[in-house]
Amino acid sequence: MKKLTEAKQSILNLIGQSLPNKETLMKRSKYVVPFDIDGRKLFYNTLTGECLIMEENDDLQETILYQPGMDISEELITHRFYVKNETDEFKSYCGLLSLLRVMQRSDDIYYFTILPTTHCNARCFYCFEKDFHGITMSDETIQKTVDLIERKHGNKRVWISWFGGEPLVGIQNIRKINSELNKRNIPYASSMISNGSLFNEEIINEAKNDWNLKMVQITLDGDREEYIRRKNYINSDHFVFDRVLNNIKMLQKAGITVMVRLNIDFDNYQSVLNLVEKMDRCFEEKDGITVSTSVLYQEQADQNSVELWKKALEMNSLFRKKGFKTVQKYDLKAARAYYCMADSPEAIVINADGTLFACEHCNEENRICHIEAFKEKDTKKTAVVSEIEEKCHDCPLLAICTDFNNCPNRLYDCRAIKTLLVEDMLRAMLEQKN
């Protein structure tokens, strides 16, 4: 057998096990997930991040009777591909998670998602903010935002994600926040989620040099006609699609990574297929552009979403064949203390009205408090281990998944869908290795 990825050593240091010194019945860990990808059998350990590629006639049986001196790779045991038959693996995982959170606990916040405005120049039918009342951040809230960053970043490098609305509709507020951070000698880098229509050469240069913009996510969702229909821009023209493609080229040329987001449903699948060819012709140079396919948010809880995810991931393969890199929904980083910004104490969202949220889905469940009420010694409340849902206790993907029960990203059949997502990640790694 060969290794596609190595185990994360820091995890092994915490949970690695020694070889038994007597005959012992052992079971394959429930966190070891088998995959058959293009005729190749893989075993991926979601707890440690290690992935094994089986050679011909290799396999990992569900149980083994271990005897000292038997012909077996010791790492299959020391790296927890096998555990003692009586091991309560869920309890072991909870203990590991608690320990990781104690070790990584911090009162610092250094990842800030900032909405300079909730206004937008588009009217996407699927936007979760479409019914929000438009707000532009006031000068007072800007000062309080910078005060919070200065107070909580703990001398760590600040990362700002500009969100909205369309962030560039609030460009003056971005400039004001940038100016205040510079006055206080707070260095930062930034990213942005944008529709891409308002960029021009001047703004791109400013974003790169003043805002230290490293990455922009731009949604396309189909070819020209479908894009114009879905975006439903205010005062739009027929050339907006080509303008966005040209802006992507300018961002790429400036050295700013562009993640092209494709939200897929049954209505636009064929249009996105057409976009694959369009993007291949438009971008002869693929470096600096990544593609992220996803099922439309509103469709993810639908019973047909599994088939949609299969189509979305087929699209990933098509883009990779054209030379584009695709963004994987999961990686092989093994178990971690925090899964996403919602449960991480080091990330927070600042809405245009000054309300603080746990994640960018700015709903009441994720509301923390108003920025004025967040005091110097306050920390962001995060999910705790006891909140893991009952249905997740036996899931082999738990170690790389959301482990709390109030996540807004509800999937219809999360285990089936996330298995597909992990399989796509492994397929991409095999393609790269070959």
DOMIVEX-96253 format. One record per residue (C-alpha): residue number from 1; residue in three letters; x, y, z. Coordinates in steps of 0.02 Angstrom, whole numbers. Example, Ala and Ser with C-alpha at 12.3 -4.5 7.8 and 13.67 -1.06 7.14 Angstrom:
REM DOMIVEX-96253
+-----+-----+--------+--------+--------+
:   n : res :     xx :     yy :     zz :
+-----+-----+--------+--------+--------+
:   1 : ALA :    615 :   -225 :    390 :
:   2 : SER :    684 :    -53 :    357 :
+-----+-----+--------+--------+--------+
***
This chain:
REM DOMIVEX-96253
+-----+-----+--------+--------+--------+
:   n : res :     xx :     yy :     zz :
+-----+-----+--------+--------+--------+
:   1 : MET :      0 :      0 :      0 :
:   2 : LYS :     51 :    180 :    -31 :
:   3 : LYS :     10 :    343 :     56 :
:   4 : LEU :    -87 :    477 :    -34 :
:   5 : THR :    -71 :    589 :    119 :
:   6 : GLU :     21 :    579 :    284 :
:   7 : ALA :    -61 :    578 :    455 :
:   8 : LYS :    -61 :    742 :    548 :
:   9 : GLN :     76 :    718 :    676 :
:  10 : SER :     -1 :    831 :    808 :
:  11 : ILE :   -157 :    722 :    809 :
:  12 : LEU :    -55 :    563 :    820 :
:  13 : ASN :     38 :    637 :    968 :
:  14 : LEU :   -128 :    653 :   1058 :
:  15 : ILE :   -217 :    492 :   1008 :
:  16 : GLY :    -85 :    376 :    934 :
:  17 : GLN :    -89 :    202 :   1010 :
:  18 : SER :     47 :     75 :   1046 :
:  19 : LEU :     51 :   -104 :    984 :
:  20 : PRO :    -40 :   -229 :   1096 :
:  21 : ASN :     77 :   -347 :   1189 :
:  22 : LYS :    -42 :   -495 :   1177 :
:  23 : GLU :   -172 :   -571 :   1062 :
:  24 : THR :   -304 :   -437 :   1037 :
:  25 : LEU :   -463 :   -426 :    934 :
:  26 : MET :   -460 :   -262 :    837 :
:  27 : LYS :   -585 :   -176 :    724 :
:  28 : ARG :   -560 :    -58 :    581 :
:  29 : SER :   -592 :    115 :    648 :
:  30 : LYS :   -761 :    187 :    605 :
:  31 : TYR :   -669 :    345 :    554 :
:  32 : VAL :   -580 :    248 :    416 :
:  33 : VAL :   -687 :    269 :    260 :
:  34 : PRO :   -662 :    157 :    106 :
:  35 : PHE :   -673 :    230 :    -70 :
:  36 : ASP :   -664 :    149 :   -241 :
:  37 : ILE :   -610 :    283 :   -364 :
:  38 : ASP :   -582 :    238 :   -546 :
:  39 : GLY :   -536 :     60 :   -498 :
:  40 : ARG :   -420 :    111 :   -356 :
:  41 : LYS :   -463 :     69 :   -176 :
:  42 : LEU :   -424 :    198 :    -44 :
:  43 : PHE :   -446 :    205 :    144 :
:  44 : TYR :   -458 :    380 :    215 :
:  45 : ASN :   -439 :    408 :    402 :
:  46 : THR :   -544 :    561 :    439 :
:  47 : LEU :   -475 :    573 :    615 :
:  48 : THR :   -290 :    585 :    568 :
:  49 : GLY :   -301 :    644 :    387 :
:  50 : GLU :   -200 :    495 :    323 :
:  51 : CYS :   -256 :    412 :    161 :
:  52 : LEU :   -192 :    245 :     97 :
:  53 : ILE :   -198 :    182 :    -82 :
:  54 : MET :   -212 :     -6 :    -90 :
:  55 : GLU :   -100 :   -106 :   -204 :
:  56 : GLU :   -164 :   -262 :   -292 :
:  57 : ASN :   -227 :   -391 :   -165 :
:  58 : ASP :   -210 :   -264 :    -22 :
:  59 : ASP :   -360 :   -232 :     89 :
:  60 : LEU :   -407 :   -179 :    264 :
:  61 : GLN :   -521 :   -309 :    340 :
:  62 : GLU :   -658 :   -252 :    457 :
:  63 : THR :   -582 :   -351 :    601 :
:  64 : ILE :   -414 :   -432 :    635 :
:  65 : LEU :   -349 :   -541 :    775 :
:  66 : TYR :   -185 :   -456 :    812 :
:  67 : GLN :    -41 :   -561 :    877 :
:  68 : PRO :    130 :   -492 :    922 :
:  69 : GLY :    249 :   -523 :    777 :
:  70 : MET :    112 :   -548 :    646 :
:  71 : ASP :    142 :   -487 :    468 :
:  72 : ILE :     53 :   -320 :    471 :
:  73 : SER :    110 :   -141 :    450 :
:  74 : GLU :    131 :    -72 :    626 :
:  75 : GLU :     67 :     97 :    569 :
:  76 : LEU :   -105 :     24 :    536 :
:  77 : ILE :   -118 :      9 :    724 :
:  78 : THR :    -12 :    152 :    788 :
:  79 : HIS :    -99 :    270 :    665 :
:  80 : ARG :   -272 :    209 :    717 :
:  81 : PHE :   -331 :    122 :    560 :
:  82 : TYR :   -369 :    -18 :    683 :
:  83 : VAL :   -424 :      4 :    864 :
:  84 : LYS :   -464 :   -119 :   1002 :
:  85 : ASN :   -634 :   -197 :    978 :
:  86 : GLU :   -703 :   -125 :   1141 :
:  87 : THR :   -649 :     54 :   1101 :
:  88 : ASP :   -788 :    185 :   1114 :
:  89 : GLU :   -731 :    291 :    967 :
:  90 : PHE :   -860 :    427 :    988 :
:  91 : LYS :   -804 :    454 :   1167 :
:  92 : SER :   -623 :    456 :   1108 :
:  93 : TYR :   -666 :    586 :    976 :
:  94 : CYS :   -756 :    697 :   1102 :
:  95 : GLY :   -605 :    687 :   1216 :
:  96 : LEU :   -490 :    735 :   1073 :
:  97 : LEU :   -602 :    880 :   1022 :
:  98 : SER :   -610 :    947 :   1199 :
:  99 : LEU :   -421 :    936 :   1215 :
: 100 : LEU :   -394 :   1024 :   1048 :
: 101 : ARG :   -509 :   1164 :   1100 :
: 102 : VAL :   -421 :   1186 :   1267 :
: 103 : MET :   -253 :   1192 :   1177 :
: 104 : GLN :   -313 :   1315 :   1045 :
: 105 : ARG :   -428 :   1421 :   1150 :
: 106 : SER :   -399 :   1606 :   1121 :
: 107 : ASP :   -482 :   1768 :   1170 :
: 108 : ASP :   -413 :   1847 :   1010 :
: 109 : ILE :   -518 :   1880 :    855 :
: 110 : TYR :   -421 :   1908 :    696 :
: 111 : TYR :   -539 :   1852 :    555 :
: 112 : PHE :   -670 :   1985 :    524 :
: 113 : THR :   -809 :   1975 :    395 :
: 114 : ILE :   -866 :   2154 :    368 :
: 115 : LEU :  -1021 :   2212 :    275 :
: 116 : PRO :   -987 :   2393 :    225 :
: 117 : THR :  -1163 :   2393 :    153 :
: 118 : THR :  -1306 :   2272 :    125 :
: 119 : HIS :  -1358 :   2364 :    -34 :
: 120 : CYS :  -1324 :   2276 :   -199 :
: 121 : ASN :  -1332 :   2320 :   -384 :
: 122 : ALA :  -1402 :   2146 :   -423 :
: 123 : ARG :  -1562 :   2058 :   -374 :
: 124 : CYS :  -1514 :   1873 :   -374 :
: 125 : PHE :  -1673 :   1773 :   -345 :
: 126 : TYR :  -1584 :   1653 :   -227 :
: 127 : CYS :  -1494 :   1779 :   -117 :
: 128 : PHE :  -1532 :   1749 :     67 :
: 129 : GLU :  -1519 :   1938 :     93 :
: 130 : LYS :  -1646 :   1985 :    -41 :
: 131 : ASP :  -1778 :   2029 :     89 :
: 132 : PHE :  -1657 :   2124 :    202 :
: 133 : HIS :  -1679 :   2311 :    226 :
: 134 : GLY :  -1534 :   2398 :    139 :
: 135 : ILE :  -1410 :   2476 :    262 :
: 136 : THR :  -1247 :   2569 :    236 :
: 137 : MET :  -1122 :   2569 :    378 :
: 138 : SER :  -1118 :   2735 :    470 :
: 139 : ASP :   -959 :   2829 :    515 :
: 140 : GLU :   -994 :   2790 :    699 :
: 141 : THR :  -1007 :   2603 :    662 :
: 142 : ILE :   -847 :   2613 :    559 :
: 143 : GLN :   -755 :   2685 :    709 :
: 144 : LYS :   -826 :   2551 :    824 :
: 145 : THR :   -777 :   2417 :    697 :
: 146 : VAL :   -597 :   2475 :    693 :
: 147 : ASP :   -599 :   2493 :    883 :
: 148 : LEU :   -653 :   2310 :    896 :
: 149 : ILE :   -518 :   2252 :    776 :
: 150 : GLU :   -385 :   2350 :    871 :
: 151 : ARG :   -446 :   2284 :   1039 :
: 152 : LYS :   -465 :   2100 :    993 :
: 153 : HIS :   -336 :   2052 :    861 :
: 154 : GLY :   -202 :   2017 :    990 :
: 155 : ASN :    -56 :   2067 :    879 :
: 156 : LYS :   -105 :   1931 :    754 :
: 157 : ARG :   -112 :   1970 :    569 :
: 158 : VAL :   -290 :   2028 :    535 :
: 159 : TRP :   -389 :   1953 :    391 :
: 160 : ILE :   -542 :   2045 :    327 :
: 161 : SER :   -672 :   1969 :    213 :
: 162 : TRP :   -773 :   2107 :    128 :
: 163 : PHE :   -953 :   2046 :    111 :
: 164 : GLY :  -1122 :   2120 :     73 :
: 165 : GLY :  -1236 :   2159 :    -18 :
: 166 : GLU :  -1109 :   2201 :   -149 :
: 167 : PRO :   -956 :   2266 :    -54 :
: 168 : LEU :   -905 :   2384 :   -194 :
: 169 : VAL :  -1071 :   2475 :   -179 :
: 170 : GLY :   -999 :   2526 :    -11 :
: 171 : ILE :   -824 :   2563 :    -76 :
: 172 : GLN :   -814 :   2727 :     19 :
: 173 : ASN :   -836 :   2632 :    182 :
: 174 : ILE :   -701 :   2508 :    133 :
: 175 : ARG :   -586 :   2657 :    105 :
: 176 : LYS :   -631 :   2733 :    273 :
: 177 : ILE :   -599 :   2569 :    366 :
: 178 : ASN :   -435 :   2548 :    273 :
: 179 : SER :   -382 :   2725 :    317 :
: 180 : GLU :   -422 :   2701 :    503 :
: 181 : LEU :   -327 :   2536 :    509 :
: 182 : ASN :   -176 :   2619 :    429 :
: 183 : LYS :   -182 :   2762 :    554 :
: 184 : ARG :   -174 :   2635 :    695 :
: 185 : ASN :    -36 :   2533 :    612 :
: 186 : ILE :   -142 :   2377 :    601 :
: 187 : PRO :    -82 :   2275 :    451 :
: 188 : TYR :   -210 :   2163 :    366 :
: 189 : ALA :   -245 :   2061 :    211 :
: 190 : SER :   -416 :   2041 :    135 :
: 191 : SER :   -532 :   1943 :     23 :
: 192 : MET :   -700 :   1989 :    -53 :
: 193 : ILE :   -862 :   1906 :   -107 :
: 194 : SER :   -923 :   2007 :   -255 :
: 195 : ASN :  -1026 :   1994 :   -413 :
: 196 : GLY :   -875 :   2068 :   -503 :
: 197 : SER :   -971 :   2196 :   -606 :
: 198 : LEU :   -906 :   2355 :   -523 :
: 199 : PHE :   -719 :   2321 :   -536 :
: 200 : ASN :   -613 :   2423 :   -655 :
: 201 : GLU :   -426 :   2444 :   -675 :
: 202 : GLU :   -417 :   2587 :   -551 :
: 203 : ILE :   -514 :   2495 :   -415 :
: 204 : ILE :   -414 :   2336 :   -442 :
: 205 : ASN :   -250 :   2431 :   -418 :
: 206 : GLU :   -319 :   2513 :   -261 :
: 207 : ALA :   -382 :   2347 :   -194 :
: 208 : LYS :   -214 :   2263 :   -222 :
: 209 : ASN :   -104 :   2402 :   -156 :
: 210 : ASP :   -211 :   2482 :    -20 :
: 211 : TRP :   -329 :   2345 :     41 :
: 212 : ASN :   -201 :   2205 :     16 :
: 213 : LEU :   -337 :   2108 :    -76 :
: 214 : LYS :   -280 :   1928 :   -105 :
: 215 : MET :   -436 :   1839 :   -167 :
: 216 : VAL :   -606 :   1879 :   -242 :
: 217 : GLN :   -752 :   1758 :   -257 :
: 218 : ILE :   -861 :   1798 :   -407 :
: 219 : THR :  -1020 :   1703 :   -450 :
: 220 : LEU :  -1062 :   1664 :   -632 :
: 221 : ASP :  -1200 :   1530 :   -627 :
: 222 : GLY :  -1209 :   1503 :   -816 :
: 223 : ASP :  -1177 :   1574 :   -987 :
: 224 : ARG :  -1226 :   1750 :  -1042 :
: 225 : GLU :  -1416 :   1734 :  -1051 :
: 226 : GLU :  -1433 :   1632 :   -892 :
: 227 : TYR :  -1312 :   1746 :   -799 :
: 228 : ILE :  -1408 :   1904 :   -846 :
: 229 : ARG :  -1573 :   1822 :   -799 :
: 230 : ARG :  -1512 :   1762 :   -630 :
: 231 : LYS :  -1417 :   1918 :   -580 :
: 232 : ASN :  -1558 :   2034 :   -631 :
: 233 : TYR :  -1447 :   2188 :   -617 :
: 234 : ILE :  -1519 :   2360 :   -586 :
: 235 : ASN :  -1496 :   2466 :   -743 :
: 236 : SER :  -1404 :   2322 :   -826 :
: 237 : ASP :  -1350 :   2302 :  -1006 :
: 238 : HIS :  -1317 :   2151 :  -1115 :
: 239 : PHE :  -1129 :   2171 :  -1098 :
: 240 : VAL :  -1117 :   2147 :   -909 :
: 241 : PHE :  -1072 :   1963 :   -928 :
: 242 : ASP :   -924 :   2003 :  -1040 :
: 243 : ARG :   -875 :   2146 :   -926 :
: 244 : VAL :   -866 :   2028 :   -777 :
: 245 : LEU :   -760 :   1903 :   -876 :
: 246 : ASN :   -643 :   2045 :   -922 :
: 247 : ASN :   -635 :   2101 :   -741 :
: 248 : ILE :   -585 :   1924 :   -692 :
: 249 : LYS :   -444 :   1935 :   -819 :
: 250 : MET :   -386 :   2101 :   -746 :
: 251 : LEU :   -390 :   2032 :   -569 :
: 252 : GLN :   -293 :   1879 :   -627 :
: 253 : LYS :   -164 :   1989 :   -713 :
: 254 : ALA :   -146 :   2092 :   -553 :
: 255 : GLY :   -102 :   1935 :   -456 :
: 256 : ILE :   -267 :   1927 :   -361 :
: 257 : THR :   -337 :   1751 :   -354 :
: 258 : VAL :   -514 :   1734 :   -421 :
: 259 : MET :   -629 :   1596 :   -361 :
: 260 : VAL :   -769 :   1573 :   -487 :
: 261 : ARG :   -922 :   1512 :   -392 :
: 262 : LEU :  -1053 :   1412 :   -486 :
: 263 : ASN :  -1220 :   1384 :   -399 :
: 264 : ILE :  -1307 :   1240 :   -485 :
: 265 : ASP :  -1489 :   1186 :   -493 :
: 266 : PHE :  -1586 :   1083 :   -619 :
: 267 : ASP :  -1632 :   1240 :   -718 :
: 268 : ASN :  -1456 :   1303 :   -754 :
: 269 : TYR :  -1358 :   1141 :   -767 :
: 270 : GLN :  -1347 :   1145 :   -957 :
: 271 : SER :  -1301 :   1329 :   -954 :
: 272 : VAL :  -1157 :   1295 :   -835 :
: 273 : LEU :  -1100 :   1155 :   -951 :
: 274 : ASN :  -1091 :   1285 :  -1089 :
: 275 : LEU :   -992 :   1397 :   -973 :
: 276 : VAL :   -855 :   1265 :   -957 :
: 277 : GLU :   -813 :   1285 :  -1141 :
: 278 : LYS :   -834 :   1474 :  -1133 :
: 279 : MET :   -712 :   1491 :   -989 :
: 280 : ASP :   -587 :   1374 :  -1070 :
: 281 : ARG :   -584 :   1486 :  -1226 :
: 282 : CYS :   -586 :   1648 :  -1126 :
: 283 : PHE :   -445 :   1604 :  -1005 :
: 284 : GLU :   -299 :   1529 :  -1099 :
: 285 : GLU :   -196 :   1552 :   -941 :
: 286 : LYS :   -279 :   1458 :   -798 :
: 287 : ASP :   -161 :   1504 :   -655 :
: 288 : GLY :   -243 :   1616 :   -527 :
: 289 : ILE :   -419 :   1555 :   -564 :
: 290 : THR :   -506 :   1420 :   -463 :
: 291 : VAL :   -681 :   1351 :   -487 :
: 292 : SER :   -802 :   1308 :   -347 :
: 293 : THR :   -961 :   1215 :   -394 :
: 294 : SER :  -1101 :   1200 :   -268 :
: 295 : VAL :  -1284 :   1156 :   -263 :
: 296 : LEU :  -1392 :   1311 :   -246 :
: 297 : TYR :  -1416 :   1348 :    -61 :
: 298 : GLN :  -1606 :   1335 :    -70 :
: 299 : GLU :  -1594 :   1163 :   -151 :
: 300 : GLN :  -1477 :   1084 :    -24 :
: 301 : ALA :  -1615 :   1024 :     92 :
: 302 : ASP :  -1717 :    951 :    -51 :
: 303 : GLN :  -1732 :    763 :    -77 :
: 304 : ASN :  -1663 :    782 :   -254 :
: 305 : SER :  -1506 :    870 :   -195 :
: 306 : VAL :  -1399 :    711 :   -197 :
: 307 : GLU :  -1422 :    700 :   -386 :
: 308 : LEU :  -1384 :    885 :   -402 :
: 309 : TRP :  -1223 :    864 :   -303 :
: 310 : LYS :  -1171 :    724 :   -420 :
: 311 : LYS :  -1197 :    841 :   -568 :
: 312 : ALA :  -1102 :    981 :   -481 :
: 313 : LEU :   -954 :    868 :   -446 :
: 314 : GLU :   -956 :    801 :   -624 :
: 315 : MET :   -936 :    983 :   -672 :
: 316 : ASN :   -781 :    993 :   -561 :
: 317 : SER :   -703 :    852 :   -661 :
: 318 : LEU :   -740 :    941 :   -825 :
: 319 : PHE :   -658 :   1101 :   -764 :
: 320 : ARG :   -504 :   1005 :   -704 :
: 321 : LYS :   -488 :    924 :   -875 :
: 322 : LYS :   -481 :   1099 :   -949 :
: 323 : GLY :   -337 :   1143 :   -833 :
: 324 : PHE :   -432 :   1240 :   -698 :
: 325 : LYS :   -405 :   1203 :   -514 :
: 326 : THR :   -563 :   1164 :   -418 :
: 327 : VAL :   -599 :   1210 :   -239 :
: 328 : GLN :   -632 :   1058 :   -130 :
: 329 : LYS :   -767 :   1069 :      2 :
: 330 : TYR :   -661 :    964 :    119 :
: 331 : ASP :   -476 :    940 :    142 :
: 332 : LEU :   -369 :    810 :    227 :
: 333 : LYS :   -321 :    913 :    379 :
: 334 : ALA :   -391 :    784 :    499 :
: 335 : ALA :   -489 :    821 :    657 :
: 336 : ARG :   -482 :   1002 :    709 :
: 337 : ALA :   -536 :   1107 :    855 :
: 338 : TYR :   -655 :   1214 :    752 :
: 339 : TYR :   -740 :   1175 :    588 :
: 340 : CYS :   -792 :   1344 :    521 :
: 341 : MET :   -810 :   1526 :    566 :
: 342 : ALA :   -973 :   1493 :    658 :
: 343 : ASP :   -894 :   1389 :    795 :
: 344 : SER :   -722 :   1469 :    793 :
: 345 : PRO :   -692 :   1598 :    931 :
: 346 : GLU :   -567 :   1687 :    818 :
: 347 : ALA :   -691 :   1741 :    682 :
: 348 : ILE :   -838 :   1859 :    686 :
: 349 : VAL :   -957 :   1948 :    566 :
: 350 : ILE :   -993 :   2135 :    579 :
: 351 : ASN :  -1153 :   2185 :    492 :
: 352 : ALA :  -1177 :   2358 :    417 :
: 353 : ASP :  -1287 :   2409 :    565 :
: 354 : GLY :  -1155 :   2353 :    691 :
: 355 : THR :  -1238 :   2189 :    740 :
: 356 : LEU :  -1114 :   2048 :    770 :
: 357 : PHE :  -1150 :   1873 :    704 :
: 358 : ALA :  -1065 :   1704 :    720 :
: 359 : CYS :  -1065 :   1675 :    531 :
: 360 : GLU :  -1109 :   1762 :    369 :
: 361 : HIS :  -1284 :   1687 :    370 :
: 362 : CYS :  -1345 :   1836 :    468 :
: 363 : ASN :  -1499 :   1759 :    547 :
: 364 : GLU :  -1563 :   1778 :    724 :
: 365 : GLU :  -1495 :   1608 :    779 :
: 366 : ASN :  -1318 :   1667 :    741 :
: 367 : ARG :  -1338 :   1841 :    816 :
: 368 : ILE :  -1215 :   1878 :    957 :
: 369 : CYS :  -1251 :   2057 :   1009 :
: 370 : HIS :  -1228 :   2236 :    948 :
: 371 : ILE :  -1049 :   2295 :    931 :
: 372 : GLU :  -1077 :   2422 :   1072 :
: 373 : ALA :  -1118 :   2280 :   1193 :
: 374 : PHE :   -963 :   2177 :   1150 :
: 375 : LYS :   -843 :   2225 :   1287 :
: 376 : GLU :   -654 :   2208 :   1298 :
: 377 : LYS :   -656 :   2047 :   1398 :
: 378 : ASP :   -798 :   1968 :   1300 :
: 379 : THR :   -766 :   1814 :   1196 :
: 380 : LYS :   -872 :   1745 :   1057 :
: 381 : LYS :   -985 :   1605 :   1117 :
: 382 : THR :   -947 :   1446 :   1022 :
: 383 : ALA :  -1029 :   1277 :   1008 :
: 384 : VAL :   -978 :   1144 :   1133 :
: 385 : VAL :   -950 :    958 :   1115 :
: 386 : SER :  -1111 :    913 :   1206 :
: 387 : GLU :  -1212 :    988 :   1063 :
: 388 : ILE :  -1165 :    853 :    937 :
: 389 : GLU :  -1326 :    783 :    867 :
: 390 : GLU :  -1372 :    604 :    907 :
: 391 : LYS :  -1380 :    556 :    723 :
: 392 : CYS :  -1198 :    610 :    703 :
: 393 : HIS :  -1124 :    502 :    840 :
: 394 : ASP :  -1088 :    354 :    726 :
: 395 : CYS :  -1046 :    454 :    569 :
: 396 : PRO :   -873 :    413 :    498 :
: 397 : LEU :   -858 :    593 :    433 :
: 398 : LEU :   -890 :    676 :    602 :
: 399 : ALA :   -707 :    724 :    626 :
: 400 : ILE :   -708 :    833 :    469 :
: 401 : CYS :   -887 :    896 :    481 :
: 402 : THR :   -988 :   1025 :    575 :
: 403 : ASP :  -1005 :    958 :    751 :
: 404 : PHE :  -1140 :   1071 :    821 :
: 405 : ASN :  -1327 :   1068 :    796 :
: 406 : ASN :  -1372 :   1246 :    745 :
: 407 : CYS :  -1281 :   1258 :    578 :
: 408 : PRO :  -1390 :   1343 :    445 :
: 409 : ASN :  -1315 :   1235 :    307 :
: 410 : ARG :  -1439 :   1094 :    318 :
: 411 : LEU :  -1418 :    953 :    191 :
: 412 : TYR :  -1553 :    829 :    143 :
: 413 : ASP :  -1441 :    675 :    162 :
: 414 : CYS :  -1284 :    749 :    236 :
: 415 : ARG :  -1187 :    586 :    251 :
: 416 : ALA :  -1216 :    537 :     69 :
: 417 : ILE :  -1179 :    712 :      5 :
: 418 : LYS :  -1023 :    738 :    109 :
: 419 : THR :   -959 :    568 :     57 :
: 420 : LEU :   -976 :    626 :   -124 :
: 421 : LEU :   -882 :    786 :    -82 :
: 422 : VAL :   -739 :    691 :      0 :
: 423 : GLU :   -733 :    572 :   -148 :
: 424 : ASP :   -716 :    720 :   -267 :
: 425 : MET :   -573 :    788 :   -161 :
: 426 : LEU :   -483 :    620 :   -166 :
: 427 : ARG :   -512 :    605 :   -353 :
: 428 : ALA :   -435 :    777 :   -380 :
: 429 : MET :   -283 :    727 :   -276 :
: 430 : LEU :   -261 :    566 :   -376 :
: 431 : GLU :   -274 :    663 :   -539 :
: 432 : GLN :   -141 :    783 :   -478 :
: 433 : LYS :    -29 :    640 :   -419 :
: 434 : ASN :    -41 :    557 :   -590 :
+-----+-----+--------+--------+--------+
***
